[in-house]
C-alpha cells in the first residue's frame, strides 16, 4: 500500500499542481507535498480555511437531500482548488494553476480517495 506522501507526490507530478495536502477536520495539515514551481503555498493557512469552509457545502448537500459532499472545485482568477472528502475526518486539498488538467485531477482524486482513507486509518 502506498504511503500518504507517495500518493500526494503523484499529484505534484501533474502539470500545474502547486500543492497537495491532507487536512484533518480540525484544519490541521496531516501531510503535504509542494511543487517547486509557481508561487509558494502556505499549507497551514490553506488547511485551516479549507476545513472550515467546507462546513456550509456539507450542510447544503444534507439540506437538499443529496447526501454528504464527495468533491468540491473552487475556481479563482488564477487558480483551481480541488477538495476531495476522505470520510468524516479529513479532506484532500489540491491547489493548482489554471493550466492543470481538471479532468485528470478529479479522476486521480477519486482514485486516491480509498487509498488515502486507508492510510489515514493506519
C-alpha positions in Angstrom: 0.0 0.0 0.0 1.4 3.4 -0.9 2.1 6.0 1.8 0.2 9.3 2.1 3.4 11.1 0.9 3.6 8.9 -2.2 0.0 9.5 -3.0 0.4 13.3 -2.6 3.6 13.3 -4.7 1.6 11.7 -7.5 -0.5 14.8 -7.7 2.6 17.1 -7.7 3.8 15.4 -10.8 0.7 16.6 -12.7 1.5 19.8 -14.7 0.1 22.9 -12.9 -0.3 21.3 -9.4 1.3 23.5 -6.8 0.4 21.6 -3.6 -1.4 18.6 -2.4 -2.3 18.2 1.3 -4.4 16.0 3.6 -6.2 18.1 6.2 -8.0 16.9 9.3 -11.5 18.1 10.1 -9.9 20.4 12.7 -8.0 22.2 10.0 -4.6 20.8 10.9 -2.4 19.7 8.0 -1.6 16.0 8.4 0.6 15.6 5.4 1.6 17.8 2.4 3.6 17.9 -0.8 4.7 21.1 -2.5 5.8 21.7 -6.1 9.0 23.7 -6.6 7.2 25.6 -9.5 5.0 28.6 -9.0 4.3 30.8 -6.0 4.8 29.1 -2.6 1.6 28.0 -0.8 1.1 28.5 2.9 -0.3 25.0 3.6 -1.2 25.7 7.2 -3.4 28.6 6.2 -4.9 26.7 3.3 -5.6 23.7 5.5 -7.4 25.8 8.2 -9.5 27.6 5.7 -10.4 24.6 3.6 -11.6 22.6 6.6 -13.8 25.4 8.0 -15.0 26.5 4.5 -16.5 23.0 3.7 -19.0 23.1 6.6 -21.6 25.0 4.5 -21.0 22.8 1.5 -21.6 19.6 3.6 -24.7 21.2 5.1 -26.0 22.2 1.7 -25.9 18.6 0.5 -27.7 17.4 3.6 -30.4 20.1 3.4 -31.1 19.4 -0.3 -31.3 15.7 0.3 -28.2 14.9 -1.8 -26.1 13.4 1.0 -22.6 14.4 2.1 -20.0 16.1 -0.1 -17.6 14.0 -2.1 -15.8 16.6 -4.1 -15.7 20.4 -4.4 -14.0 22.5 -7.0 -13.3 26.2 -6.5 -12.2 28.3 -9.5 -10.4 31.6 -8.9 -8.8 34.2 -11.2 -5.5 32.3 -11.5 -6.0 29.0 -9.6 -8.2 26.0 -9.1 -8.6 24.2 -5.8 -10.0 20.6 -5.8 -11.2 19.2 -2.4 -12.0 15.5 -2.0 -13.7 14.3 1.1 -11.8 11.4 2.9 -14.5 10.2 5.1 -15.7 12.4 8.0 -12.2 13.1 9.5 -10.1 14.5 6.6 -10.0 16.1 3.2 -7.6 16.1 0.3 -6.8 19.6 -1.0 -5.1 20.2 -4.3 -4.0 23.7 -5.3 -3.3 24.2 -9.0 -2.8 26.9 -11.5 -5.3 27.2 -14.4 -3.1 25.1 -16.7 -3.8 21.9 -14.7 -5.9 19.3 -16.3 -9.1 19.4 -14.2 -10.5 16.2 -15.5 -7.3 14.3 -14.7 -7.2 15.8 -11.2 -10.8 14.9 -10.5 -10.2 11.3 -11.7 -6.9 10.9 -9.7 -8.5 12.4 -6.6 -11.4 9.9 -6.8 -9.0 7.0 -7.3 -6.8 8.2 -4.4 -9.7 8.6 -2.0 -9.8 5.0 -0.8 -6.1 4.6 -0.5 -5.7 7.8 1.4 -8.6 6.9 3.7 -7.0 3.5 4.4 -3.6 5.1 5.0 -5.1 7.6 7.5 -6.7 4.7 9.4 -3.3 3.1 9.7 
